[in-house]
């Protein structure tokens, strides 16, 4: 999420992404990133899973070298506005439990 923030801050446009699982990082990530010269979010393929040990909760984010400075600048700018990891969780409210789970006062 933060890398997408950094990559999209300057132009405000969305990133192209492919979720086919075919050819994974090799084709949809690395080769397409080099071809279109834009960052991408890619769903890892079977080879990435088997030989790269990529897990169910992992995606790949690719950045062409010539855009690294732009992404870093975007990360720094969005960090200054309060967007950062770890993501803060708002716990200032009282949770609403169903009646059977409420504690009597």
N, C-alpha and C positions, 0 to 999 in steps of 0.2 A: 504494500500500500504506500509506504513512504517513498519508494523508488518511483512509483507512478506519479505521486505528488511532485517529486523533483523534476521528472521528465515533462510533465504537462503544464507546469506553472507559467513558463514564459509565453507560450502560444495559447494555452487554454484548451487545446484540442485533445480529443481522446486518443488512446493508443490502439493500434490494430492488434488484434489477438486472434489466435487460431486454437480451437479446441477439438481437434480431430483425433489426437493421440497417435496419428501416423507419422512416422519419421521423427517425432519428438524434437528434441533439442537440436539435433544435427541439421535437419532441413528447415523446420518451421522456426527455429530459434536463430541459430548462427547464420546459416546461409541467407535466409530471408532478411535478417537484420542488416547484413552486409549489402544485400541487393537494394533494399528500399531506404537504407540509411536512417532508420528510425528505431527507437526502443520497442520491444515487444514483450508481451506476457504470453508464455507458452505452457501448454499442458505437456508434461513429459510423456514420452512414448514407452513402449514395452522394453526396448533396449536400455533406456535410461533407468527403468525400474529394476531390470535384471542385473545389468552390469554396473550401473552407477549407484545402485541401492537407494534410489529416490523413493520416498515414502508417500503415502496417500495424502498427506497434508502439505505437500510441497509443489510449488510451481517454479518456473524458470523465468527470470527477467533478463533480457539481453539489451545491451547498450552499444551502439557503434562508438568506437574510440573518439571520433571527432565531436561527439556530444557529451562526453564525460564532464567537461567543465560546466556546461549548461545544466546538467542533472545535479551536480554538486551545488551550484549556485541556487537552484530551485530547492534543494534539501535545506540549505542554510536559511533561505528566506522563509520557508514554511515552518522551520523550527522556531524562528524568531516570533512567529505569530501564534505559537503554542501547539502546533501539530508535531508530535514526537512520540517516540516509544519510551517507556511503556505507555500504552493508551490509558489515560485516566478513566476511571469508572465513577459515575455519579452515584454516590451512596448517601446523598443528603435527603432522600425521601424515605418515607415509611412504606415498606412493601405491603401490597394488598393481598392478604391471604384469603382463601375461601373460608367460610364460616367454620367448617369442621376443623380447621387448622389454627384458628385464632386463639391466642392465650387470653383467658378471662382477666379483666382488670380488677 
